[in-house]
Amino acid sequence: SHVEPKAPPQFCTFSWDLHTMAGDQKVVEGSFMLPPGESNVQVYQGSGFDRALSDPIVICRGNK
């Protein structure tokens, strides 16, 4: 969540360890901009995975 509506957007990165239906492990990584006032934003949608091997790690940074 980026709860301060007047703050600049935050640059965020994510990493998520997922298990494929073929039995392999894959780390999915990416980045996105989180606009002010946003929460519960969907940033990744994929297929071919049957479960998560870890919780997603999300780190956001903003400038003051």
C-alpha positions in Angstrom: 0.0 0.0 0.0 1.1 3.6 -0.7 -1.2 5.4 1.7 0.1 9.0 1.3 -1.9 10.5 -1.6 0.4 13.5 -2.1 3.7 11.5 -2.1 5.5 10.7 -5.3 5.1 7.2 -6.8 7.2 4.5 -5.3 9.5 2.2 -7.3 9.0 -1.4 -6.2 10.7 -4.7 -7.0 9.4 -8.2 -6.4 10.7 -11.7 -6.2 8.7 -14.9 -5.9 9.8 -18.6 -5.8 7.2 -20.7 -7.7 6.8 -24.4 -8.5 6.0 -25.3 -12.1 3.6 -28.1 -13.1 6.6 -29.8 -14.7 8.2 -30.1 -11.2 10.8 -27.4 -11.6 11.4 -24.3 -9.5 11.4 -20.8 -11.0 12.1 -17.5 -9.4 9.9 -14.8 -11.0 11.2 -11.2 -10.6 10.0 -7.8 -11.8 9.5 -4.2 -11.0 6.6 -1.7 -11.1 5.7 1.8 -10.1 3.2 2.1 -7.2 1.1 5.3 -7.6 0.1 7.3 -4.5 -3.1 6.1 -2.8 -3.0 2.6 -4.3 -3.3 -0.7 -2.4 -3.8 -4.3 -3.2 -2.3 -3.8 -6.7 -1.9 -6.9 -8.9 1.6 -6.8 -10.6 2.1 -10.3 -11.8 -0.2 -12.8 -13.5 1.3 -16.1 -14.9 0.4 -19.6 -15.7 2.1 -23.0 -15.5 2.6 -22.9 -11.8 0.9 -25.1 -9.3 2.0 -23.6 -6.0 4.2 -21.0 -4.4 7.5 -22.2 -2.7 7.8 -18.9 -0.8 5.8 -15.8 0.0 6.5 -12.9 -2.5 9.1 -10.4 -1.4 8.2 -6.9 -2.3 10.4 -3.9 -1.6 9.3 -0.3 -2.4 11.3 2.9 -2.3 10.2 6.5 -2.7 11.8 9.9 -2.7 10.8 12.6 -0.3 
